[in-house]
């Protein structure tokens, strides 16, 4: 475990050095409490940068949710995802009756951890946001009382564009918004629109 923490610290330092990442806590503070951080998705490095931007005391109890079909394709990726990031890895190619992503994420929350998720479900190579998948709604319903914090990641798609293996030095920022919860009588569509709007509201004006 000590080795994994050392590797994780080194990765965090490298990520911040390459991107110049700056965390902006606009709607909340970095408290030690259970949360689901939900962010826009432009690059496979998104969760690495968000994870690295958390203070160490939060990072140790925060697990990214990611696709097993990407992160388990090599020994190095598997080691990073499972041992360093302690990711909740979901097989997106499996049938719905074989894998229940909400149950997997809920199990991590019930174990006391926080999560990093991407409600768009896939990388968005354009500006703005894709429509949100329903998973965030079902996760919120299954775990009442857990805060959902929107996080807008700016410029990372330019640092690691699709198909690139060498980062391009561009300053990045991560803006953390106000915590949210699903309301008792709130419909799925209303909740998805509200969370999506909250995330979009954190984007810089030019986006």
Secondary structure, DSSP 8 states (H G I E B T S, - for coil): -HHHHHHHHHHHHHHHHHH--EEEESSS---SS-EEEEE---STTHHHHHHHHS-HHHHTTEEEEEEHHHHTSSHHHHHIIIIIS--EEE-TTS-TTT--HHHHHHHHHHTT-EEEE-TTSS---SSS-----THHHHHHHHTTT-EEEEEEEESHHHHS-TT-SS------EEEEEEEE---TT--HHHHHHHHHHHHHTTS-TT-
